[in-house]
Amino acid sequence: CTNTVQATGTSKIVGRGLITTMIMNDGTTLEARSMYSESTPGVLKTNASLSMLKGSTLVMVVKSNSSYSQLQPTFFTMNGTLKLTLTSDYVPAVGDTFTLWTVTRSFSGTPIYDLPTLPDGMYWDVSGLAAATGVLKITNDPAAGIGNLSADTEVDCEVFTLGGSKVATLTTEKGKVAQAVRNQGLNAGTYLVKMRGSNHVEMQKVLVR
């Protein structure tokens, strides 16, 4: 058991175990997984509070419908980004349910969701995450799920090289992202574009010739 941990700057905390209090500030990342394997989920517990402040990122791993990252705090404030990663051996299926956190006292906050794209006809249902027992589901009902950003959604974009260097920022409609990136005067190559719209984030590859 470790006492209060406060992360600042671009700090990253990776692991599983028991902490009294944890505060993740803007720019920091908390990964609930094994220190030795990115594909092994972990359970992180706090005796008191876990605070994910605006600009922080919580990374959780799904390996199967029964093996995934979990949080067990007493108090949980979530105003950062929830980034979900799927291991290569996980096959999404309608009806899969993940209890990502179980809070014993109180939950508050408005998270941003950075969720991987699902196969056609499947949608992420995040309605159960705004609660002390935070449940994420896969549904086939587009009305219940957040789905993907529509083509006419205005998105704020960050453009990265495959090596991770940010080379441009821009705002446009999702359906016009590829052309907008090509208009940036970038060198020929493949770029990753992080698109943020409302409370949802998507990634897209763009080839510049």
C-alpha positions, 0 to 999 in steps of 0.5 A: 500500500502506497500513500498519496500519489500526485502526478504532474507534467507528462508523468505516466503511472503504470501498474496494479495494487493499492494506493491511498489517494491518487491525483492525475493532473493535466498531461498525465497518464494512468494505465491500469495494467501489468508493468511487464505486459501491455496486454495484461490488465490490472486492478487498481484500488484506492483506500480514499480517492482517485481524481482524473483531472481535465487533460489526464488520460486513463488507459484500460485494457480489454483482453476478454469479456472476463479479463480487463482493467478495473478500478476500485476506488472509494471516491472517483472523479473522472474528468479526463479521457478514458482510453480503451485498448483491445488486445489482439486476441480479443474479438468484440461481440454484441452483449460483451459487458465490462465493469471498468470501475466499482466505487464504494462511496461516490462518482462524479465527473464528465469523461471524454471517450477514446474508444477503438472502432468496432466492427460494422453493426456494433456500437459502444454503449457508455451510458452506464459509465456515469455511475459508481458502478461504471459499465461499458457495453457493446450493443447493436443498437445505434440509438443506444451506442455512441457509434462513430463520429458522423461525416458532418461532425466538426472535429479538432484534429492533431496530426502525427507522424507514425513515429509519434511527432505532432506536425499539425493541428486543424479543425474541420468536418470529419468527412473533410479531414483527409483533404484538410491534412493533405492541404497542410503542405506535409512531406509525403507519407502516412500520418495518424490523425486524432479527431476529437468531437464532442465527448468522443475521439477517433483515429484515422490514417491519412496518406499524403503523396 
